[in-house]
Amino acid sequence: MVSLNSSGEFFLATKQRTLVLPAIGASTVFWNFELNTTNQAVTAGYQTGNTVASLDSINGRWTRTSWNVTSAVTYPQTLEINKARNGYNHRLAATGVTRSDGSTVNVREFYALTMRGMGISPVYLPNNSTTGTANQLFILAVQRP
């Protein structure tokens, strides 16, 4: 369910469920729209995608090969299901991750809630600033057909 009130605030809700690990080779592509804590767009919408590379069924984790804006440069990310609550995906933070072109990138932690049957996922990136400047983000990820 998506709801918008007269103040411009929006709410997203879905029935709680327990996630299962995705299949190896499963690919998804999204259009991402980033908002700061005052609901202002941070960047123009952009495309991102990923392909599941490996599974760790004992720990409920998987590794995916991801890309932002263009699929020319990829990098691995590790996610876990049903963290912090059932139905959520949690991406683990990592520093100095080697990309396919040999450069490195830092991967930010996030929490995502797939909205069952809607093709959208609200994604929360917690503040990771050490300078006191808040940099948490809300992303609305829309799955491409």
Rosetta constraint file for C-alpha pairs under 8 A:
AtomPair CA 1 CA 11 HARMONIC 7.91 0.50
AtomPair CA 1 CA 12 HARMONIC 5.68 0.50
AtomPair CA 1 CA 13 HARMONIC 5.03 0.50
AtomPair CA 1 CA 14 HARMONIC 6.16 0.50
AtomPair CA 2 CA 10 HARMONIC 7.06 0.50
AtomPair CA 2 CA 11 HARMONIC 5.67 0.50
AtomPair CA 2 CA 12 HARMONIC 4.68 0.50
AtomPair CA 2 CA 13 HARMONIC 6.57 0.50
AtomPair CA 3 CA 10 HARMONIC 5.44 0.50
AtomPair CA 3 CA 11 HARMONIC 5.04 0.50
AtomPair CA 3 CA 12 HARMONIC 6.56 0.50
AtomPair CA 4 CA 8 HARMONIC 6.24 0.50
AtomPair CA 4 CA 9 HARMONIC 5.72 0.50
AtomPair CA 4 CA 10 HARMONIC 4.28 0.50
AtomPair CA 4 CA 11 HARMONIC 6.41 0.50
AtomPair CA 5 CA 9 HARMONIC 5.59 0.50
AtomPair CA 5 CA 10 HARMONIC 6.39 0.50
AtomPair CA 12 CA 122 HARMONIC 7.95 0.50
AtomPair CA 13 CA 115 HARMONIC 7.56 0.50
AtomPair CA 14 CA 115 HARMONIC 5.94 0.50
AtomPair CA 14 CA 116 HARMONIC 6.73 0.50
AtomPair CA 15 CA 116 HARMONIC 7.93 0.50
AtomPair CA 16 CA 86 HARMONIC 6.83 0.50
AtomPair CA 16 CA 87 HARMONIC 6.06 0.50
AtomPair CA 17 CA 86 HARMONIC 6.08 0.50
AtomPair CA 17 CA 87 HARMONIC 5.09 0.50
AtomPair CA 18 CA 82 HARMONIC 6.49 0.50
AtomPair CA 18 CA 86 HARMONIC 5.05 0.50
AtomPair CA 18 CA 87 HARMONIC 5.10 0.50
AtomPair CA 19 CA 81 HARMONIC 6.19 0.50
AtomPair CA 19 CA 82 HARMONIC 6.20 0.50
AtomPair CA 19 CA 86 HARMONIC 6.91 0.50
AtomPair CA 19 CA 87 HARMONIC 5.41 0.50
AtomPair CA 19 CA 88 HARMONIC 7.60 0.50
AtomPair CA 20 CA 81 HARMONIC 7.15 0.50
AtomPair CA 21 CA 55 HARMONIC 7.51 0.50
AtomPair CA 21 CA 57 HARMONIC 7.40 0.50
AtomPair CA 21 CA 60 HARMONIC 6.86 0.50
AtomPair CA 21 CA 61 HARMONIC 7.40 0.50
AtomPair CA 21 CA 62 HARMONIC 7.28 0.50
AtomPair CA 21 CA 81 HARMONIC 7.03 0.50
AtomPair CA 22 CA 26 HARMONIC 6.85 0.50
AtomPair CA 22 CA 52 HARMONIC 7.26 0.50
AtomPair CA 22 CA 62 HARMONIC 7.98 0.50
AtomPair CA 23 CA 52 HARMONIC 6.91 0.50
AtomPair CA 24 CA 51 HARMONIC 7.81 0.50
AtomPair CA 24 CA 52 HARMONIC 5.01 0.50
AtomPair CA 24 CA 53 HARMONIC 5.66 0.50
AtomPair CA 24 CA 54 HARMONIC 6.00 0.50
AtomPair CA 24 CA 55 HARMONIC 7.14 0.50
AtomPair CA 25 CA 51 HARMONIC 5.75 0.50
AtomPair CA 25 CA 52 HARMONIC 5.04 0.50
AtomPair CA 25 CA 53 HARMONIC 6.20 0.50
AtomPair CA 26 CA 51 HARMONIC 5.55 0.50
AtomPair CA 26 CA 52 HARMONIC 5.43 0.50
AtomPair CA 27 CA 49 HARMONIC 7.33 0.50
AtomPair CA 27 CA 50 HARMONIC 5.61 0.50
AtomPair CA 27 CA 51 HARMONIC 4.25 0.50
AtomPair CA 27 CA 52 HARMONIC 6.53 0.50
AtomPair CA 28 CA 49 HARMONIC 5.55 0.50
AtomPair CA 28 CA 50 HARMONIC 5.66 0.50
AtomPair CA 28 CA 51 HARMONIC 6.68 0.50
AtomPair CA 28 CA 143 HARMONIC 7.12 0.50
AtomPair CA 28 CA 144 HARMONIC 7.54 0.50
AtomPair CA 29 CA 47 HARMONIC 7.11 0.50
AtomPair CA 29 CA 48 HARMONIC 5.75 0.50
AtomPair CA 29 CA 49 HARMONIC 4.09 0.50
AtomPair CA 29 CA 50 HARMONIC 6.61 0.50
AtomPair CA 29 CA 143 HARMONIC 5.98 0.50
AtomPair CA 29 CA 144 HARMONIC 5.55 0.50
AtomPair CA 30 CA 47 HARMONIC 5.67 0.50
AtomPair CA 30 CA 48 HARMONIC 5.33 0.50
AtomPair CA 30 CA 49 HARMONIC 5.98 0.50
AtomPair CA 30 CA 141 HARMONIC 5.85 0.50
AtomPair CA 30 CA 142 HARMONIC 5.24 0.50
AtomPair CA 30 CA 143 HARMONIC 4.37 0.50
AtomPair CA 30 CA 144 HARMONIC 5.25 0.50
AtomPair CA 31 CA 45 HARMONIC 6.50 0.50
AtomPair CA 31 CA 46 HARMONIC 5.54 0.50
AtomPair CA 31 CA 47 HARMONIC 4.54 0.50
AtomPair CA 31 CA 48 HARMONIC 6.41 0.50
AtomPair CA 31 CA 141 HARMONIC 5.73 0.50
AtomPair CA 31 CA 142 HARMONIC 5.16 0.50
AtomPair CA 31 CA 143 HARMONIC 6.50 0.50
AtomPair CA 31 CA 144 HARMONIC 6.78 0.50
AtomPair CA 32 CA 45 HARMONIC 5.49 0.50
AtomPair CA 32 CA 46 HARMONIC 5.39 0.50
AtomPair CA 32 CA 47 HARMONIC 6.11 0.50
AtomPair CA 32 CA 48 HARMONIC 7.08 0.50
AtomPair CA 32 CA 139 HARMONIC 6.31 0.50
AtomPair CA 32 CA 140 HARMONIC 5.80 0.50
AtomPair CA 32 CA 141 HARMONIC 4.53 0.50
AtomPair CA 32 CA 142 HARMONIC 6.38 0.50
AtomPair CA 33 CA 41 HARMONIC 7.29 0.50
AtomPair CA 33 CA 43 HARMONIC 7.43 0.50
AtomPair CA 33 CA 44 HARMONIC 7.01 0.50
AtomPair CA 33 CA 45 HARMONIC 4.77 0.50
AtomPair CA 33 CA 46 HARMONIC 6.95 0.50
AtomPair CA 33 CA 139 HARMONIC 5.43 0.50
AtomPair CA 33 CA 140 HARMONIC 5.24 0.50
AtomPair CA 33 CA 141 HARMONIC 6.49 0.50
AtomPair CA 34 CA 41 HARMONIC 5.67 0.50
AtomPair CA 34 CA 42 HARMONIC 5.58 0.50
AtomPair CA 34 CA 43 HARMONIC 6.30 0.50
AtomPair CA 34 CA 44 HARMONIC 7.84 0.50
AtomPair CA 34 CA 45 HARMONIC 7.24 0.50
AtomPair CA 34 CA 137 HARMONIC 6.62 0.50
AtomPair CA 34 CA 138 HARMONIC 5.83 0.50
AtomPair CA 34 CA 139 HARMONIC 4.42 0.50
AtomPair CA 34 CA 140 HARMONIC 6.59 0.50
AtomPair CA 35 CA 39 HARMONIC 5.17 0.50
AtomPair CA 35 CA 40 HARMONIC 5.17 0.50
AtomPair CA 35 CA 41 HARMONIC 4.51 0.50
AtomPair CA 35 CA 42 HARMONIC 5.52 0.50
AtomPair CA 35 CA 137 HARMONIC 5.88 0.50
AtomPair CA 35 CA 138 HARMONIC 5.15 0.50
AtomPair CA 35 CA 139 HARMONIC 6.12 0.50
AtomPair CA 36 CA 40 HARMONIC 5.55 0.50
AtomPair CA 36 CA 41 HARMONIC 6.57 0.50
AtomPair CA 36 CA 42 HARMONIC 6.34 0.50
AtomPair CA 36 CA 135 HARMONIC 7.69 0.50
AtomPair CA 36 CA 136 HARMONIC 6.84 0.50
AtomPair CA 36 CA 137 HARMONIC 5.04 0.50
AtomPair CA 36 CA 138 HARMONIC 6.23 0.50
AtomPair CA 37 CA 136 HARMONIC 7.21 0.50
AtomPair CA 37 CA 137 HARMONIC 6.71 0.50
AtomPair CA 37 CA 138 HARMONIC 7.41 0.50
AtomPair CA 46 CA 68 HARMONIC 7.72 0.50
AtomPair CA 46 CA 69 HARMONIC 5.86 0.50
AtomPair CA 47 CA 68 HARMONIC 6.27 0.50
AtomPair CA 47 CA 69 HARMONIC 4.91 0.50
AtomPair CA 47 CA 70 HARMONIC 7.45 0.50
AtomPair CA 48 CA 66 HARMONIC 7.49 0.50
AtomPair CA 48 CA 67 HARMONIC 5.66 0.50
AtomPair CA 48 CA 68 HARMONIC 4.39 0.50
AtomPair CA 48 CA 69 HARMONIC 5.60 0.50
AtomPair CA 48 CA 70 HARMONIC 7.38 0.50
AtomPair CA 49 CA 66 HARMONIC 5.71 0.50
AtomPair CA 49 CA 67 HARMONIC 5.51 0.50
AtomPair CA 49 CA 68 HARMONIC 6.71 0.50
AtomPair CA 49 CA 71 HARMONIC 7.62 0.50
AtomPair CA 50 CA 64 HARMONIC 6.13 0.50
AtomPair CA 50 CA 65 HARMONIC 5.35 0.50
AtomPair CA 50 CA 66 HARMONIC 4.18 0.50
AtomPair CA 50 CA 67 HARMONIC 6.33 0.50
AtomPair CA 51 CA 64 HARMONIC 5.33 0.50
AtomPair CA 51 CA 65 HARMONIC 5.28 0.50
AtomPair CA 51 CA 66 HARMONIC 6.65 0.50
AtomPair CA 52 CA 62 HARMONIC 7.15 0.50
AtomPair CA 52 CA 63 HARMONIC 6.16 0.50
AtomPair CA 52 CA 64 HARMONIC 4.22 0.50
AtomPair CA 52 CA 65 HARMONIC 6.44 0.50
AtomPair CA 53 CA 62 HARMONIC 7.52 0.50
AtomPair CA 53 CA 63 HARMONIC 5.60 0.50
AtomPair CA 53 CA 64 HARMONIC 4.92 0.50
AtomPair CA 53 CA 65 HARMONIC 6.36 0.50
AtomPair CA 54 CA 62 HARMONIC 5.66 0.50
AtomPair CA 54 CA 63 HARMONIC 5.27 0.50
AtomPair CA 54 CA 64 HARMONIC 6.95 0.50
AtomPair CA 55 CA 60 HARMONIC 7.92 0.50
AtomPair CA 55 CA 61 HARMONIC 6.13 0.50
AtomPair CA 55 CA 62 HARMONIC 4.36 0.50
AtomPair CA 55 CA 63 HARMONIC 6.48 0.50
AtomPair CA 56 CA 60 HARMONIC 5.93 0.50
AtomPair CA 56 CA 61 HARMONIC 5.01 0.50
AtomPair CA 56 CA 62 HARMONIC 5.72 0.50
AtomPair CA 57 CA 61 HARMONIC 6.39 0.50
AtomPair CA 57 CA 62 HARMONIC 7.93 0.50
AtomPair CA 59 CA 80 HARMONIC 7.71 0.50
AtomPair CA 60 CA 80 HARMONIC 5.52 0.50
AtomPair CA 60 CA 81 HARMONIC 5.73 0.50
AtomPair CA 61 CA 78 HARMONIC 6.86 0.50
AtomPair CA 61 CA 79 HARMONIC 5.51 0.50
AtomPair CA 61 CA 80 HARMONIC 4.14 0.50
AtomPair CA 61 CA 81 HARMONIC 6.42 0.50
AtomPair CA 62 CA 78 HARMONIC 5.72 0.50
AtomPair CA 62 CA 79 HARMONIC 5.51 0.50
AtomPair CA 62 CA 80 HARMONIC 6.38 0.50
AtomPair CA 63 CA 76 HARMONIC 6.47 0.50
AtomPair CA 63 CA 77 HARMONIC 5.53 0.50
AtomPair CA 63 CA 78 HARMONIC 4.40 0.50
AtomPair CA 63 CA 79 HARMONIC 6.36 0.50
AtomPair CA 64 CA 76 HARMONIC 5.55 0.50
AtomPair CA 64 CA 77 HARMONIC 5.43 0.50
AtomPair CA 64 CA 78 HARMONIC 6.48 0.50
AtomPair CA 64 CA 79 HARMONIC 7.97 0.50
AtomPair CA 65 CA 74 HARMONIC 6.13 0.50
AtomPair CA 65 CA 75 HARMONIC 5.43 0.50
AtomPair CA 65 CA 76 HARMONIC 4.54 0.50
AtomPair CA 65 CA 77 HARMONIC 6.45 0.50
AtomPair CA 66 CA 74 HARMONIC 5.32 0.50
AtomPair CA 66 CA 75 HARMONIC 5.39 0.50
AtomPair CA 66 CA 76 HARMONIC 6.03 0.50
AtomPair CA 66 CA 77 HARMONIC 6.83 0.50
AtomPair CA 67 CA 71 HARMONIC 5.31 0.50
AtomPair CA 67 CA 72 HARMONIC 7.72 0.50
AtomPair CA 67 CA 73 HARMONIC 6.28 0.50
AtomPair CA 67 CA 74 HARMONIC 4.79 0.50
AtomPair CA 67 CA 75 HARMONIC 6.63 0.50
AtomPair CA 68 CA 74 HARMONIC 7.97 0.50
AtomPair CA 73 CA 99 HARMONIC 6.58 0.50
AtomPair CA 73 CA 100 HARMONIC 5.55 0.50
AtomPair CA 73 CA 101 HARMONIC 6.20 0.50
AtomPair CA 74 CA 99 HARMONIC 5.61 0.50
AtomPair CA 74 CA 100 HARMONIC 5.31 0.50
AtomPair CA 74 CA 101 HARMONIC 7.90 0.50
AtomPair CA 75 CA 97 HARMONIC 7.10 0.50
AtomPair CA 75 CA 98 HARMONIC 6.52 0.50
AtomPair CA 75 CA 99 HARMONIC 4.48 0.50
AtomPair CA 75 CA 100 HARMONIC 6.16 0.50
AtomPair CA 76 CA 97 HARMONIC 7.40 0.50
AtomPair CA 76 CA 98 HARMONIC 7.99 0.50
AtomPair CA 76 CA 99 HARMONIC 7.56 0.50
AtomPair CA 77 CA 91 HARMONIC 7.20 0.50
AtomPair CA 77 CA 92 HARMONIC 7.48 0.50
AtomPair CA 77 CA 107 HARMONIC 7.28 0.50
AtomPair CA 78 CA 91 HARMONIC 5.94 0.50
AtomPair CA 78 CA 92 HARMONIC 5.85 0.50
AtomPair CA 79 CA 89 HARMONIC 6.61 0.50
AtomPair CA 79 CA 90 HARMONIC 5.41 0.50
AtomPair CA 79 CA 91 HARMONIC 4.22 0.50
AtomPair CA 79 CA 92 HARMONIC 5.89 0.50
AtomPair CA 80 CA 89 HARMONIC 5.75 0.50
AtomPair CA 80 CA 90 HARMONIC 5.25 0.50
AtomPair CA 80 CA 91 HARMONIC 6.51 0.50
AtomPair CA 80 CA 92 HARMONIC 7.76 0.50
AtomPair CA 81 CA 86 HARMONIC 7.61 0.50
AtomPair CA 81 CA 87 HARMONIC 7.26 0.50
AtomPair CA 81 CA 88 HARMONIC 6.18 0.50
AtomPair CA 81 CA 89 HARMONIC 4.70 0.50
AtomPair CA 81 CA 90 HARMONIC 6.43 0.50
AtomPair CA 82 CA 86 HARMONIC 4.06 0.50
AtomPair CA 82 CA 87 HARMONIC 5.17 0.50
AtomPair CA 82 CA 88 HARMONIC 4.91 0.50
AtomPair CA 82 CA 89 HARMONIC 5.94 0.50
AtomPair CA 82 CA 90 HARMONIC 7.64 0.50
AtomPair CA 83 CA 87 HARMONIC 7.71 0.50
AtomPair CA 83 CA 88 HARMONIC 5.65 0.50
AtomPair CA 83 CA 89 HARMONIC 6.08 0.50
AtomPair CA 83 CA 90 HARMONIC 5.75 0.50
AtomPair CA 84 CA 88 HARMONIC 6.64 0.50
AtomPair CA 84 CA 90 HARMONIC 7.26 0.50
AtomPair CA 84 CA 111 HARMONIC 7.91 0.50
AtomPair CA 87 CA 113 HARMONIC 6.41 0.50
AtomPair CA 87 CA 114 HARMONIC 7.43 0.50
AtomPair CA 88 CA 111 HARMONIC 6.51 0.50
AtomPair CA 88 CA 112 HARMONIC 5.55 0.50
AtomPair CA 88 CA 113 HARMONIC 4.83 0.50
AtomPair CA 88 CA 114 HARMONIC 7.25 0.50
AtomPair CA 89 CA 111 HARMONIC 5.66 0.50
AtomPair CA 89 CA 112 HARMONIC 5.11 0.50
AtomPair CA 89 CA 113 HARMONIC 6.50 0.50
AtomPair CA 90 CA 109 HARMONIC 7.23 0.50
AtomPair CA 90 CA 110 HARMONIC 5.70 0.50
AtomPair CA 90 CA 111 HARMONIC 4.60 0.50
AtomPair CA 90 CA 112 HARMONIC 6.50 0.50
AtomPair CA 91 CA 108 HARMONIC 7.60 0.50
AtomPair CA 91 CA 109 HARMONIC 5.17 0.50
AtomPair CA 91 CA 110 HARMONIC 5.11 0.50
AtomPair CA 91 CA 111 HARMONIC 6.48 0.50
AtomPair CA 92 CA 107 HARMONIC 7.71 0.50
AtomPair CA 92 CA 108 HARMONIC 7.19 0.50
AtomPair CA 92 CA 109 HARMONIC 5.01 0.50
AtomPair CA 92 CA 110 HARMONIC 7.18 0.50
AtomPair CA 93 CA 106 HARMONIC 7.62 0.50
AtomPair CA 93 CA 107 HARMONIC 5.26 0.50
AtomPair CA 93 CA 108 HARMONIC 4.76 0.50
AtomPair CA 93 CA 109 HARMONIC 4.33 0.50
AtomPair CA 93 CA 110 HARMONIC 7.91 0.50
AtomPair CA 94 CA 106 HARMONIC 5.84 0.50
AtomPair CA 94 CA 107 HARMONIC 5.04 0.50
AtomPair CA 94 CA 108 HARMONIC 6.82 0.50
AtomPair CA 94 CA 109 HARMONIC 7.90 0.50
AtomPair CA 95 CA 105 HARMONIC 6.76 0.50
AtomPair CA 95 CA 106 HARMONIC 4.37 0.50
AtomPair CA 95 CA 107 HARMONIC 6.23 0.50
AtomPair CA 96 CA 104 HARMONIC 5.18 0.50
AtomPair CA 96 CA 105 HARMONIC 5.41 0.50
AtomPair CA 96 CA 106 HARMONIC 5.48 0.50
AtomPair CA 97 CA 104 HARMONIC 5.15 0.50
AtomPair CA 97 CA 105 HARMONIC 5.20 0.50
AtomPair CA 97 CA 106 HARMONIC 6.07 0.50
AtomPair CA 97 CA 107 HARMONIC 7.32 0.50
AtomPair CA 98 CA 102 HARMONIC 5.93 0.50
AtomPair CA 98 CA 103 HARMONIC 5.87 0.50
AtomPair CA 98 CA 104 HARMONIC 4.49 0.50
AtomPair CA 98 CA 105 HARMONIC 6.61 0.50
AtomPair CA 99 CA 103 HARMONIC 5.47 0.50
AtomPair CA 99 CA 104 HARMONIC 5.60 0.50
AtomPair CA 99 CA 105 HARMONIC 6.98 0.50
AtomPair CA 108 CA 125 HARMONIC 7.11 0.50
AtomPair CA 108 CA 128 HARMONIC 7.94 0.50
AtomPair CA 109 CA 125 HARMONIC 6.12 0.50
AtomPair CA 109 CA 126 HARMONIC 6.99 0.50
AtomPair CA 110 CA 123 HARMONIC 6.62 0.50
AtomPair CA 110 CA 124 HARMONIC 5.49 0.50
AtomPair CA 110 CA 125 HARMONIC 4.49 0.50
AtomPair CA 110 CA 126 HARMONIC 6.66 0.50
AtomPair CA 111 CA 123 HARMONIC 5.61 0.50
AtomPair CA 111 CA 124 HARMONIC 5.23 0.50
AtomPair CA 111 CA 125 HARMONIC 6.67 0.50
AtomPair CA 112 CA 121 HARMONIC 6.27 0.50
AtomPair CA 112 CA 122 HARMONIC 5.79 0.50
AtomPair CA 112 CA 123 HARMONIC 4.29 0.50
AtomPair CA 112 CA 124 HARMONIC 6.43 0.50
AtomPair CA 113 CA 121 HARMONIC 5.42 0.50
AtomPair CA 113 CA 122 HARMONIC 5.74 0.50
AtomPair CA 113 CA 123 HARMONIC 6.64 0.50
AtomPair CA 114 CA 119 HARMONIC 7.66 0.50
AtomPair CA 114 CA 120 HARMONIC 6.42 0.50
AtomPair CA 114 CA 121 HARMONIC 4.52 0.50
AtomPair CA 114 CA 122 HARMONIC 7.10 0.50
AtomPair CA 115 CA 119 HARMONIC 6.62 0.50
AtomPair CA 115 CA 120 HARMONIC 5.72 0.50
AtomPair CA 115 CA 121 HARMONIC 5.61 0.50
AtomPair CA 115 CA 122 HARMONIC 7.89 0.50
AtomPair CA 119 CA 142 HARMONIC 5.93 0.50
AtomPair CA 119 CA 143 HARMONIC 5.19 0.50
AtomPair CA 119 CA 144 HARMONIC 7.94 0.50
AtomPair CA 120 CA 140 HARMONIC 6.89 0.50
AtomPair CA 120 CA 141 HARMONIC 5.56 0.50
AtomPair CA 120 CA 142 HARMONIC 4.48 0.50
AtomPair CA 120 CA 143 HARMONIC 5.98 0.50
AtomPair CA 121 CA 140 HARMONIC 5.95 0.50
AtomPair CA 121 CA 141 HARMONIC 5.10 0.50
AtomPair CA 121 CA 142 HARMONIC 6.56 0.50
AtomPair CA 122 CA 138 HARMONIC 7.11 0.50
AtomPair CA 122 CA 139 HARMONIC 5.91 0.50
AtomPair CA 122 CA 140 HARMONIC 4.80 0.50
AtomPair CA 122 CA 141 HARMONIC 6.29 0.50
AtomPair CA 123 CA 138 HARMONIC 5.74 0.50
AtomPair CA 123 CA 139 HARMONIC 4.90 0.50
AtomPair CA 123 CA 140 HARMONIC 6.18 0.50
AtomPair CA 123 CA 141 HARMONIC 7.09 0.50
AtomPair CA 124 CA 136 HARMONIC 7.49 0.50
AtomPair CA 124 CA 137 HARMONIC 6.00 0.50
AtomPair CA 124 CA 138 HARMONIC 4.84 0.50
AtomPair CA 124 CA 139 HARMONIC 6.41 0.50
AtomPair CA 125 CA 136 HARMONIC 5.38 0.50
AtomPair CA 125 CA 137 HARMONIC 5.09 0.50
AtomPair CA 125 CA 138 HARMONIC 6.39 0.50
AtomPair CA 125 CA 139 HARMONIC 7.92 0.50
AtomPair CA 126 CA 135 HARMONIC 7.63 0.50
AtomPair CA 126 CA 136 HARMONIC 4.75 0.50
AtomPair CA 126 CA 137 HARMONIC 6.84 0.50
AtomPair CA 127 CA 134 HARMONIC 5.83 0.50
AtomPair CA 127 CA 135 HARMONIC 5.12 0.50
AtomPair CA 127 CA 136 HARMONIC 4.18 0.50
AtomPair CA 127 CA 137 HARMONIC 7.72 0.50
AtomPair CA 128 CA 134 HARMONIC 7.81 0.50
AtomPair CA 128 CA 135 HARMONIC 6.80 0.50
AtomPair CA 128 CA 136 HARMONIC 7.24 0.50
AtomPair CA 129 CA 133 HARMONIC 6.10 0.50
AtomPair CA 129 CA 134 HARMONIC 6.33 0.50
AtomPair CA 129 CA 135 HARMONIC 6.33 0.50
